[in-house]
Amino acid sequence: MRIVRLVVGLALLGFGIALIAAWNAAGTIGGVAAAAVCGLPLFLLGLLIALTGFFGGVRQSVNVDVNVQQHAPQTFVIPQAQYAPPPPPTQVVKVRCPKCGSLADEFMTFCPNCGSPMRGSGPS
């Protein structure tokens, strides 16, 4: 596999150099731009592949433990959430509007039905 990477990398490297040389020899702005866009990336990609083929890339060592011992399966206990009963319902006190007689919460300042102030005498 190293040989294949080395050969492919060198081929791309040579192709990139050939493209750069050919387009730069044209001497036009388009030729220089094409050399930068096509030839340079091929050159760099070929250099990278050739170097990984030459140096063998990254090697990883794997340590294998041959003395494998059998362990009893472990039991895991997942704690359950504690159940808390819902809070008791709050008491809502209703009072009658002194003007129209409709029911409203005791903390309201004005009647939701007629808009008159809730403080005062009983309904008329």
C-alpha positions in Angstrom: 0.0 0.0 0.0 2.9 2.3 0.7 4.3 1.8 -2.8 0.9 2.6 -4.3 0.6 5.9 -2.3 4.2 6.8 -3.2 3.6 6.2 -7.0 0.3 8.0 -7.0 1.7 10.9 -5.0 4.7 11.3 -7.3 2.4 11.1 -10.4 0.2 13.9 -9.1 3.2 15.9 -8.0 4.7 15.6 -11.6 1.3 16.4 -13.2 0.9 19.5 -11.0 4.4 20.7 -11.8 3.7 20.2 -15.6 0.5 22.2 -15.4 2.1 25.0 -13.5 5.0 25.1 -16.0 2.8 24.9 -19.1 0.4 27.6 -18.0 3.1 29.9 -16.7 4.9 29.6 -20.0 1.9 31.0 -21.7 2.5 34.2 -19.9 -1.1 35.3 -19.8 -3.1 36.3 -16.8 -5.5 33.4 -17.4 -2.6 30.9 -17.6 -1.2 32.1 -14.3 -4.6 31.9 -12.7 -5.2 28.4 -14.1 -1.8 27.4 -12.8 -2.7 28.7 -9.3 -6.2 27.1 -9.3 -5.4 23.7 -10.9 -1.7 23.1 -10.8 -0.9 24.2 -7.3 -3.5 22.0 -5.5 -2.5 19.0 -7.6 1.1 19.6 -6.6 0.3 19.9 -2.9 -2.0 16.9 -2.9 0.7 14.8 -4.7 3.3 16.0 -2.2 1.1 15.0 0.7 0.3 11.5 -0.7 3.9 10.9 -1.7 5.1 11.8 1.8 2.6 9.5 3.5 3.6 6.8 1.1 7.3 7.4 1.8 7.1 7.6 5.5 4.3 5.0 5.9 1.7 7.3 7.4 0.6 7.2 11.0 1.1 4.0 12.8 -0.9 2.9 15.7 0.2 0.3 18.2 -2.4 -1.9 19.8 -1.8 -3.5 23.2 -3.7 -6.8 23.7 -4.1 -8.2 27.1 -4.0 -12.0 26.8 -4.9 -12.7 30.5 -8.6 -12.0 30.2 -10.5 -12.9 33.4 -14.1 -13.6 33.6 -16.0 -11.3 35.9 -19.5 -11.7 37.3 -22.0 -9.4 35.6 -22.6 -6.2 37.5 -26.0 -5.1 38.5 -26.8 -1.4 38.3 -29.5 0.1 40.4 -31.1 3.2 38.9 -32.6 5.5 41.5 -36.2 6.3 40.9 -37.5 9.8 41.2 -39.4 10.4 44.4 -43.1 11.0 43.9 -44.4 14.2 45.4 -48.2 14.6 45.4 -49.4 17.8 43.8 -50.0 20.7 46.1 -53.5 21.2 47.4 -55.7 23.5 45.3 -55.8 27.0 46.5 -59.0 28.5 47.6 -60.4 31.2 45.4 -62.7 33.7 47.1 -65.2 35.5 44.8 -67.0 38.7 45.7 -70.0 40.3 44.0 -69.7 43.6 42.1 -71.5 46.4 44.0 -73.0 47.7 40.7 -73.9 44.8 38.5 -73.7 41.8 40.9 -71.3 39.6 38.8 -68.7 37.5 40.6 -65.0 38.5 40.5 -61.9 37.5 42.4 -61.5 39.2 45.7 -58.2 40.8 44.8 -59.6 42.6 41.7 -59.9 46.4 41.8 -62.5 46.7 39.0 -65.3 44.5 37.9 -64.4 42.4 34.8 -68.0 42.8 33.6 -69.0 46.4 34.0 -65.6 48.1 35.0 -66.8 49.8 38.1 -64.7 49.8 41.3 -65.1 46.7 43.4 -65.1 48.7 46.7 -68.5 50.1 47.7 -72.0 49.2 48.7 -73.9 46.1 47.4 -75.7 45.8 44.0 -78.5 48.2 43.4 
